[in-house]
Amino acid sequence: MKVVGYCRVSTQEQAVNGTSIETQKLHIQNECKKLGYQLIEIYIDGGVSGNDGNRFALNRLLEDAKFKTFNCVMFTKPDRLSRNLGYSINVVKSLEQLQVKIHCIEQPIINKPGLMFNILGSFAEHERDMIKERTDSGRKAKWKSESSVIGSLPFGYKKVNGKVEIDDLNSLIYNRIVNMYLNQNYSMKDIAVKLTAEGIPLPGASNNKHSNSWSSTTISDILKNDSYTGITYQNKYVFESRKSKKTNKSYYAATNVEKDKSEWIKRTYPKLIDQDRFDKIQKRISLQKKKPKKQHSGLNEHFMADNTLYCGYCGTRLRKLKTNEGKLKYTCHWAYTTKTDLFLSNRNKCILKPIDAKEADDRIFDEITEIISDPGHFAQEWLRDTNIDELSDKVNRLNKIENNLRNALLDGFRLVQESDNPEIKQIYKDALRNKEQEFSEVQNSLKNANNELFFAVNKVNHLAEFQSALEDAAKRDKIGIYFSAKAQFKTFLCNLPFQEKKRIVGAVVSPEDGGKYLVRHPTLNDIADDTDSIPEDELYTSLPAKGHILDGIFSIDLNRIQSIISSLNYMELLSSAVPG
């Protein structure tokens, strides 16, 4: 075997026994003689540090290895190649690629092919972990003391003498983003388009020449960042070592795995948003993620009330449906799913029939138009037409009927069990079946009545709160300008593009605040002129053939309405409404 030797010694090691150049050369010569190897040359780096990668002799050795003049490199100890693990790995890897073996005299165990490379790699990984641990410890200490700001700050903040302060201009932009998303019901994409069109600089624009456009991802990151609530937590997630596909270099990146809460580090920021308002944003983001599995193309101008309609019987959010005939409907999943699905979900088949999408959209937008253009009148009219006491009395009467029937059924079961006469037993069983049917009908009527009462009480409370706010605002003359041109404003709303109408519906109903429209079928209580002569168990029985009723349950927020109006570029009409 043709062998070359390599010797290295630093200036400080010259006098140390066993590390001198001559001693190393002698060891290499004796090893080659013992093994019968042919020693061609010994490359020597004298007075060179083990951490210095700029070594003339070793670099020449690596170049000569390319010409295949030798097939083994011999040295006395691993640290003669280098004390720098990264450099040692590169040297060994280069030799292995050229099919040149290594031979360490004092530690022959590493002479096996690939073993030294693996050992050095393990040491290098350990060294990286130690460096990371030391870095993490320093970073954690700074985070805990809040003595300095680590990493980039959220949009809307700035560093001043190592402390975090509110950036006056960017914090206004943050509040505008929140208002557009939460109050005016703009999508993240629409917000990005608006800010870009207005030339508003985005986060990091000063450091990036190409950052001249806002994106929905940037808006999403801002809206999801809990730092704006005044408190956030760092060191929450486990980091792992990864390799770059482009450069093949290792780096550490956060995973989705949370650390134990005891390891989290609390960080405080000047507050820009209340926790309740932040939670509403997250709720709306969550609602937007729940998209139907089946998407229909060409329906951008349909389904205005999407995400606001819920079944009045089972509470499920209604789905969009395009029938084979091309008709557009809102439908309850549990009304048309399979028997297997119902069984596995432990659900009963829902009785709600599909409602025509345009009919539902038009009815809801008409009501919302009334609310926005004349909210005070809408509140008064609804309160005048609603008799909570009457609904409450009917619910109480149905509860009594249900209790009587339940007791009768219990008595019937007892009689069937106690009777030994087959004929009498059959009579009792037939009677029980009739009572069970009657009991089921009363239970459905009671459920419908309770739903109506719940809806009415909630809406009365919401409208009462709104009336109070409206009267208070009128006293301060803060909203009169908006509603002094009611007729013109109503016409203006009706002529808006479809997407603007859809945005307004979502903004007023506000599903993230629990707002919704319940869809159900009418009962005799809804349509009969004289309800006193109708039996209680029939009064609240659903009548699918009579169409649908849409009950809106949502708070009418005066500030939200003002925000919606201000987003419509309606100032000319509003200005014309102000007296001379």
Helices and strands as residue ranges (DSSP letters): E 2-9, G 11-13, H 21-35, E 38-46, H 56-65, E 72-75, G 78-80, H 85-97, E 101-104, G 108-111, H 115-145, E 157-160, E 163-166, H 168-182, H 188-197, G 205-207, H 216-224, G 226-229, E 231-234, E 237-243, E 250-258, G 261-263, E 265-268, H 275-289, E 309-311, E 319-322, E 328-331, H 333-336, H 339-344, E 355-356, H 357-373, H 375-385, H 388-418, H 422-475, H 480-483, H 486-494, H 498-509, G 511-513, E 516-520, H 524-527, H 536-539, G 544-546, E 549-553, H 558-566, H 571-576
